[in-house]
């Protein structure tokens, strides 16, 4: 199921819109999707959206504003949103399997919502 979503996002992220965004003052060298081979300004491979999401969420947990800002600059806001959403889904699924509960039950428990 997630493969179709990832493929769709990869197509969106690699559309010519990215080049137009860079020319209009956007982030050059976005590392979204399958663009893991692209290079940034220092000649290094730019982080992909999953690397950005992992760094962003980790920095949020540690209340590291500098890390949050850095990770947020690696990819477009849309790509970061997709990556954090994908990370949340995977985390809930992993916890549900570990606890032998449904993903819905786990998600509601993580958010402090009553089981209902």
Contact map, one row per residue, 1 for C-alpha under 8 A:
11111000000000000000000000000000000000000000000000000000000000000000000000000000000000000000000000000000000000000000
11111100000000000000000000000000000000000000000000000000000000000000000000000000000000000000000000000000000000000000
11111110000000000000000000000000000000000000000000000000000000000000000000000000000000000000000000000000000000000000
11111111000000000000000000000000000000000000000000000000000000000000000000000000000000000000000000000000000000000000
11111111100000000000000000000000000000000000000000000000000000000000000000000000000000000000000000000000000000000000
01111111110000000000000000000000100000000000000000000000000000000000000000000000000000000000000000000000000000000000
00111111111000000000000000000000000000000000000000000000000000000000000000000000000000000000000000000000000000000000
00011111111100000000000000000000000000000000000000000000000000000000000000000000000000000000000000000000000000000000
00001111111110000000000000000000100000000000000000000000000000000000000000000000000000000000000000000000000000000000
00000111111111000000000000000001110000000000000000000000000000000000000000000000000000000000000000000000000000000000
00000011111111100000000000000000000000000000000000000000000000000000000000000000000000000000000000000000000000000000
00000001111111100000000000000000000000000000000000000000000000000000000000000000000000000000000000000000000000000000
00000000111111101100000000000001100000000000000000000000000000000000000000000010000000000000000000000000000000000000
00000000011111111100000000000001101000000000000000000000000000000000000000000000000000000000000000000000000000000000
00000000001111111100000000000000000000000000000000000000000000000000000000000000000000000000000000000000000000000000
00000000000001111111000000000000000000000000000000000000000000000000000000000000000000000000000000000000000000000000
00000000000011111111100000000000000000000000000000000000000000000000000000000000000000000000000000000000000000000000
00000000000011111111110000000100000000000000000000000000000000000000000000000000000000000000000000000000000000000000
00000000000000011111111000010000000000000000000000000000000000000000000000000000000000000000000000000000000000000000
00000000000000011111111100000000000000000000000000000000000000000000000000000000000000000000000000000000000000000000
00000000000000001111111111110000000000000000000000000000000000000000000000000000000000000000000000000000000000000000
00000000000000000111111111110000000000000000000000000000000000000000000000000000000000000000000000000000000000000000
00000000000000000011111111000000000000000000000000000000000000000000000000000000000000000000000000000000000000000000
00000000000000000001111111000000000000000000000000000000000000000000000000000000000000000000000000000000000000000000
00000000000000000000111111100000000000000000000000000000000000000000000000000000000000000000000000000000000000000000
00000000000000000000111111110000000000000000000000000000000000000000000000000000000000000000000000000000000000000000
00000000000000000000110011111100000000000000000000000000000000000000000011110000000000000000000000000000000000000000
00000000000000000010110001111100000000010000000000000000000000000000000000000000000000000000000000000000000000000000
00000000000000000000000000111110000001111000010000000000000000000000000000000000000000000000000000000000000000000000
00000000000000000100000000111111001000000000011100000000000000000000000001110000000000000000000000000000000000000000
00000000000000000000000000001111111101000000011110000000000000000000000001100000000000000000000000000000000000000000
00000000010011000000000000000111111100000000001111000000000000000000000000110010000000000000000000000000000000000000
00000100110011000000000000000011111100000000000111000000000000000000000000000000000000000000000000000000000000000000
00000000010000000000000000000011111110000000000100000000000000000000000000000000000000000000000000000000000000000000
00000000000001000000000000000111111111000000000100000000000000000000000000000000000000000000000000000000000000000000
00000000000000000000000000000011111111000000111100000000000000000000000000000000000000000000000000000000000000000000
00000000000000000000000000000000011111100000110000000000000000000000000000000000000000000000000000000000000000000000
00000000000000000000000000001010001111110000110000000000000000000000000000000000000000000000000000000000000000000000
00000000000000000000000000001000000011111111110000000000000000000000000000000000000000000000000000000000000000000000
00000000000000000000000000011000000001111111110000000000000000000000000000000000000000000000000000000000000000000000
00000000000000000000000000001000000000111111000000000000000000000000000000000000000000000000000000000000000000000000
00000000000000000000000000000000000000111111000000000000000000000000000000000000000000000000000000000000000000000000
00000000000000000000000000000000000000111111100000000000000000000000000000000000000000000000000000000000000000000000
00000000000000000000000000000000000000111111110000000000000000000000000000000000000000000000000000000000000000000000
00000000000000000000000000000000000111110011111000000000000000000000000000000000000000000000000000000000000000000000
00000000000000000000000000001110000111110001111100000000000000000000000001000000000000000000000000000000000000000000
00000000000000000000000000000111000100000000111111110000000000000000000001100000000000000000000000000000000000000000
00000000000000000000000000000111111100000000011111110000000000000000000001100000000000000000000000000000000000000000
00000000000000000000000000000011100000000000001111111000000000000000000001100011011000000000000000000000000000000000
00000000000000000000000000000001100000000000001111111100000000000000000000000001001100100000000000000000000000000000
00000000000000000000000000000000000000000000001111111110000000000000000000000000000000000000000000000000000000000000
00000000000000000000000000000000000000000000001111111111000000000000001101100001001000000000000000000000000000000000
00000000000000000000000000000000000000000000000011111111100000000000001000000001101100100000000000000000000000000000
00000000000000000000000000000000000000000000000001111111110000000000000000000000000100100000000000000000000000000000
00000000000000000000000000000000000000000000000000111111111000000011001000000000000000000000000000000000000000000000
00000000000000000000000000000000000000000000000000011111111100000011001100000000000000000000000000000000000000000000
00000000000000000000000000000000000000000000000000001111111110000001000000000000000100000000000000000000000000000000
00000000000000000000000000000000000000000000000000000111111111000000000000000000000000000000000000000000000000000000
00000000000000000000000000000000000000000000000000000011111111111011000000000000000000000000000000000000000000000000
00000000000000000000000000000000000000000000000000000001111111111001000000000000000000000000000000000000000000000000
00000000000000000000000000000000000000000000000000000000111111110000000000000000000000000000000000000000000000000000
00000000000000000000000000000000000000000000000000000000011111110000000000000000000000000000000000000000000000000000
00000000000000000000000000000000000000000000000000000000001111111000000000000000000000000000000000000000000000000000
00000000000000000000000000000000000000000000000000000000001111111111000000000000000000000000000000000000000000000000
00000000000000000000000000000000000000000000000000000000001100111111100000000000000000000000000000000000000000000000
00000000000000000000000000000000000000000000000000000000000000011111110000000000000000000000000000000000000000000000
00000000000000000000000000000000000000000000000000000011001000011111111000000000000000000000000000000000000000000000
00000000000000000000000000000000000000000000000000000011101100011111111100000000000000000000000000000000000000000000
00000000000000000000000000000000000000000000000000000000000000001111111110000000000000000000000000000000000000000000
00000000000000000000000000000000000000000000000000000000000000000111111111000000000000000000000000000000000000000000
00000000000000000000000000000000000000000000000000011011000000000011111111100000000000000000000000000000000000000000
00000000000000000000000000000000000000000000000000010001000000000001111111111001000000000000000000000000000000000000
00000000000000000000000000100000000000000000000000000000000000000000111111110000000000000000000000000000000000000000
00000000000000000000000000100110000000000000011110010000000000000000011111110000000000000000000000000000000000000000
00000000000000000000000000100111000000000000001110010000000000000000001111111011000000000000000000000000000000000000
00000000000000000000000000100101000000000000000000000000000000000000000111111111000000000000000000000000000000000000
00000000000000000000000000000000000000000000000000000000000000000000000100111111100000000000000000000000000000000000
00000000000000000000000000000000000000000000000000000000000000000000000000011111110000000000000000000000000000000000
00000000000010000000000000000001000000000000000010000000000000000000000000111111111000000000000000000000000000000000
00000000000000000000000000000000000000000000000011011000000000000000000100111111111100000000000000000000000000000000
00000000000000000000000000000000000000000000000000001000000000000000000000001111111110000000000000000000000000000000
00000000000000000000000000000000000000000000000010000000000000000000000000000111111111000000000000000000000000000000
00000000000000000000000000000000000000000000000011011000000000000000000000000011111111100000000000000000000000000000
00000000000000000000000000000000000000000000000001001100100000000000000000000001111111110000000000000000000000000000
00000000000000000000000000000000000000000000000000000000000000000000000000000000111111111000000000000000000000000000
00000000000000000000000000000000000000000000000000000000000000000000000000000000011111111100000000000000000000000000
00000000000000000000000000000000000000000000000001001100000000000000000000000000001111111110000000000000000000000000
00000000000000000000000000000000000000000000000000000000000000000000000000000000000111111111000000000000000000000000
00000000000000000000000000000000000000000000000000000000000000000000000000000000000011111111100000000000000000000000
00000000000000000000000000000000000000000000000000000000000000000000000000000000000001111111110000000000000000000000
00000000000000000000000000000000000000000000000000000000000000000000000000000000000000111111111000000000000000000000
00000000000000000000000000000000000000000000000000000000000000000000000000000000000000011111111100000010011000000000
00000000000000000000000000000000000000000000000000000000000000000000000000000000000000001111111110000010000000000000
00000000000000000000000000000000000000000000000000000000000000000000000000000000000000000111111111000000000000000000
00000000000000000000000000000000000000000000000000000000000000000000000000000000000000000011111111100010010000000000
00000000000000000000000000000000000000000000000000000000000000000000000000000000000000000001111111111110110000000000
00000000000000000000000000000000000000000000000000000000000000000000000000000000000000000000111111111100000000000000
00000000000000000000000000000000000000000000000000000000000000000000000000000000000000000000011111111000000000000000
00000000000000000000000000000000000000000000000000000000000000000000000000000000000000000000001111111000000000000000
00000000000000000000000000000000000000000000000000000000000000000000000000000000000000000000000111111100000000000000
00000000000000000000000000000000000000000000000000000000000000000000000000000000000000000000000111111110110000000000
00000000000000000000000000000000000000000000000000000000000000000000000000000000000000000000000110011111110000000000
00000000000000000000000000000000000000000000000000000000000000000000000000000000000000000001101100001111111000000000
00000000000000000000000000000000000000000000000000000000000000000000000000000000000000000000000000000111111100000000
00000000000000000000000000000000000000000000000000000000000000000000000000000000000000000000000100001111111110000010
00000000000000000000000000000000000000000000000000000000000000000000000000000000000000000001001100001111111111000000
00000000000000000000000000000000000000000000000000000000000000000000000000000000000000000001000000000011111111100000
00000000000000000000000000000000000000000000000000000000000000000000000000000000000000000000000000000001111111111110
00000000000000000000000000000000000000000000000000000000000000000000000000000000000000000000000000000000111111111110
00000000000000000000000000000000000000000000000000000000000000000000000000000000000000000000000000000000011111111000
00000000000000000000000000000000000000000000000000000000000000000000000000000000000000000000000000000000001111111000
00000000000000000000000000000000000000000000000000000000000000000000000000000000000000000000000000000000000111111100
00000000000000000000000000000000000000000000000000000000000000000000000000000000000000000000000000000000000111111110
00000000000000000000000000000000000000000000000000000000000000000000000000000000000000000000000000000000000110011111
00000000000000000000000000000000000000000000000000000000000000000000000000000000000000000000000000000000100110001111
00000000000000000000000000000000000000000000000000000000000000000000000000000000000000000000000000000000000000000111
